Amino acid sequence: MKRLLLLCIASALFACKGEPKDYVTLSGKIENPDESKILKILKGRDFEKIITLNDDGTFNDTLKVEAGDYSFQHGKQYGQIYLENNNTSSFETNYDSFIDSMVFKGDDSDLNNFSVQSFLISKDYFTEDLVGSGNMEDVEKAIDGYKSAYEDLKIKYTDIDSTHLANMDKNIEGTVGQISNFMKSKQATINAFPKGSPSPTFENYENYAGGSTSLSDLKGKYVYIDLWATWCGPCIKEIPSLKKIEKQYEGKNIEFVSISVDEGRGYKNNKAASYEGWKTMIGAKQLGGMQLLADNGFRSQFVQDYKVNGIPRFILIDPNGNIVNADAPRPSSSALIDLFNELNI
């Protein structure tokens, strides 16, 4: 009789727990959602699930998945989440600060929060000012702080499996390697083009406003050069900041010169289409400053003389045609205004 009672209790407990679910429940809320009201859950080309948000940005749905890391997209923003059947997971964020404000709850929340926080600490240490004007000593200090902050995260989020932890360790080391190599390359460029040395020149570049322009035509003014292309995402991202600075320094002793290296890329290598695309973008985005077209894209002598292997690239030249900075801060960096102030522009 006693044994029968124990069996009944065990059966009742098993019945309460229920069978594992063959799906994951995903819910949450996106403040200020994109007008599409669509949240896509993706895993390469093998998996896609579309979830429709309610008017207030909330969502709740179920997905049958293979356990693993999934990406999600809302509007133009992306994130990452670990999903596994029989779990209940959720996240909340604000579309205007998508990654920065993201918080995960529910199953595997430690893992998901650990992943997003590990990404965010890079923004705290590898700032625009560091990239724009930092030296190698500054970089080494930032790397030490970054590694220390990552170790603190591992203490804070303890429920992380060894596989994810090993992958994240590898990602952190990869980030350190990338920033270190980038800054070494930047410093090598500055060393190769010392301040005060004569700048390489360009001659008779087509001017969108009409005619042609040479660097010698701009003597007597500081010249801030933006090397860019219509197909370059990071270049386009700098446009609003560049327009703002152009307006801020209107009437000052400085000329803002944007030189496009468009020569067919992004237009099926059709040079004529690329040329029209250049002119169209200038008009559509109402680009300011002086808009020039390099005579031979990346193979232009001016571009090669400055050893340009990636864009955007910004160069500052003084009124006498000498180099101030061969790898100047970007328009989005406050270091550029600091530099202008130092020169009393």
Secondary structure, DSSP 4 states (H G I P E B T S, - for coil): -HHHHHHHHHHHHHHHH-PPPSSEEEEEEEES--TT-EEEEEETTTEEEEEEPPTTSEEEEEE---SEEEEEEETTEEEEEEE-TT-EEEEEEEGGGTTTT-EEEETTHHHHHHHHHHHHHHHHHS-HHHHHH--HHHHHHHHHHHHHHHHHHHHH-----HHHHHHHHHHHHHHHHHHHHHHHHHHHHHHHS-TTSBPP----EEETTSSEE-GGGGTTSEEEEEEE-TT-HHHHHHHHHHHHHHHHTTTSSEEEEEEE--SSTTTTT-HHHHHHHHHHHHHHTT--SEEEE-TTGGGSHHHHHTT--SSSEEEEE-TTSBEEETTPPPTTSHHHHHHHHHTT-
